Amino acid sequence: MKRIASEPSTSDDVAAKRAAEKPLIEPPLQQGRIYFTPIGGITGPLYESEGSLSLNEILSITRPLKSLHCSFMIEPDYLMNCYPQSIRSNPITLVVGEPDVKDLRRSMHAYKNVTVIGASLPIPYGTHHSKLSILEGEDGTIHVIVSSANMISEDWEFKTQQFWYGYGVKKETQVTGSEFQNDLIEYLGYYPSSMNSWTELIKCTDFSEVKDRLIFSVPGYHKAKKNSLGHMALRSILIDRFPFDPNFVHTDRTTFFCQCSSIGSLGPTPANWFRGQFLKSLEGAATPPQNKPARLFVLFPRVEDVRMSAEGYAGGKSVPYRNSVHQRQLWLQHAFCRWKADKKKRTRAIPHCKTYMKIDKDGQKWQLLTSANLSKAAWGELQKVNTANEQLMIRSYEMGVLVTDPERFNIPFDYPCVAYNDTDQPFTVDSTYTEPDSLGHVMNAQSPRKF
């Protein structure tokens, strides 16, 4: 795949160069807004990047005195080169899963201002999958970024990605009363004590203007806290935001959409988890009308969508669904919809964003931007149901933000959605594809180099 190289920044003018190429909305970062990341590289020509901001631009706008980045994958030189040179030596804290700490510390050894912290992963096959940044600006503004992109060049420059932005104002003493602030404090509390300084910073930040809620997962077998994590947290907050109205008679079918970049093992039937625990959480307090159960569709790239993408089959590495898993849950085939984003000019950019939303006869009700793919590991699975020992088992760290204000929705895919036809198949990374892709390449699952 031919790529545009990301050259190291030698001054603060990379963002200025992009700003000269396209006008930025004033102010460039707005409270509670969902943005796209650009396609084409921070130093290359813009491609389908309307309404987007790069990591370099975010850091150039916020100019952090200190930074926190929680991520699954981090590319050291890429991240550091996104910082304007004048603030590149300011303190930076990176959080990854414990198994990745040693390698990241080794690769960051040249950057003495960087601290690497490991997040505990006590359950097998779990990952530190959250994408969260907190930036303390020079003017006392505390910026929060919830993203679907890892801190790597391919994610920020070549994929369909989104991030949510919110901010608060730093105060001299502790501030209380904000749901968003409480969400953030609770999440940071699951990290090692070496993160306490960040928790104390959030306690002294006024987030009263932020109306959205954080939906996050942390690994463990949760009993007392099960309703504040994973899909159970989403259920609880939806019940709070859209309480049950006994006088309202539900007569119309509700539709939910899940757009993700990977899918886990969901069980031999949809009743096991997909339409059982998970759909019940998406419904919140809304009971489906009689004989009209809610519909839940999954937007996932077909083989053809990946083959004809700008990256060809190589882009499929970012949508790592396995055929070996799909064959155990063929019932999911009937829920699949094609990836299509013509209205956003991103159909050919592989989707790595994760979007969950509800639609009824009155339109879109809410949007969740998150790092969580469609899996029990990400969302959690209720165990020992309806017993005194009921618990929510979660394997991974995830972070998302729930937006219930229709004026701020930014759905990355086209609606109405198009269902798979009888010949469509989801792209799977352990399959062989012999028809050449957009770059003339084929994919051999048996080869050490698949693409």
NORUR-V246414 format. One record per backbone hydrogen bond with DSSP energy under -0.5 kcal/mol. CO is the residue of the C=O (numbers start at 0). NH is the residue of the N-H. If there is no record, write none. Layout:
BEGIN
co=(CO	CO)
nh=(NH	NH)
END
This chain:
BEGIN
co=(2	4	12	13	14	15	16	17	29	32	32	34	35	38	40	46	48	50	53	54	55	56	57	58	61	62	64	65	66	67	68	68	69	72	73	74	75	76	77	78	78	79	83	83	84	86	90	91	92	93	94	95	96	97	99	100	101	102	103	105	107	109	110	112	114	116	118	122	126	126	130	131	132	133	134	134	135	135	136	139	140	140	141	142	143	144	144	145	149	150	151	152	153	154	156	156	158	159	159	160	161	162	163	164	164	165	167	168	177	178	179	180	181	182	183	184	186	187	191	192	194	194	195	196	197	198	199	200	201	202	203	204	205	206	208	212	213	214	215	216	219	219	221	222	224	225	228	228	229	229	230	231	232	233	234	235	236	237	243	244	246	247	248	253	254	255	256	257	257	258	261	263	268	269	269	272	272	273	275	276	277	278	279	282	284	288	294	296	296	297	297	298	300	301	302	303	305	306	308	310	311	312	313	314	315	318	320	321	321	322	324	325	328	329	330	331	331	332	334	335	336	337	339	340	340	341	345	347	347	349	349	353	354	355	356	357	357	358	359	362	365	366	366	367	368	372	373	374	375	376	376	378	380	382	383	386	390	390	391	391	392	393	396	397	398	399	400	400	401	402	403	404	405	416	417	420	424	427	432	436	440	442	442	443	447	449)
nh=(4	6	16	17	18	19	20	21	32	34	164	162	52	46	43	38	51	35	57	58	59	60	61	62	137	137	90	135	92	133	70	94	131	150	75	78	79	80	81	81	82	82	86	87	87	89	66	114	68	116	70	118	99	100	103	104	105	106	107	108	110	111	113	91	93	95	97	125	128	396	146	69	144	67	136	142	64	65	139	169	136	142	167	134	165	132	146	163	151	74	155	156	157	158	39	40	160	351	352	36	147	34	145	31	32	143	141	205	181	182	183	184	185	186	187	188	189	190	194	195	197	198	199	200	201	202	203	203	204	174	170	206	168	209	210	401	215	399	229	397	221	393	391	225	227	228	231	232	232	233	234	235	236	237	238	239	240	241	245	247	248	249	250	294	358	296	356	259	298	354	373	265	271	274	275	277	278	278	279	280	281	282	283	285	286	291	255	257	298	299	336	259	426	305	306	307	308	437	311	313	314	315	316	317	318	320	428	324	325	326	327	328	331	332	333	334	335	335	297	419	299	339	413	345	346	344	348	309	349	159	351	369	258	367	256	364	365	254	362	359	357	368	402	355	400	374	263	378	379	394	395	230	392	390	386	389	382	392	221	393	380	219	128	216	370	214	368	402	212	366	405	407	408	418	337	423	302	430	442	439	436	432	444	446	449	443)
END
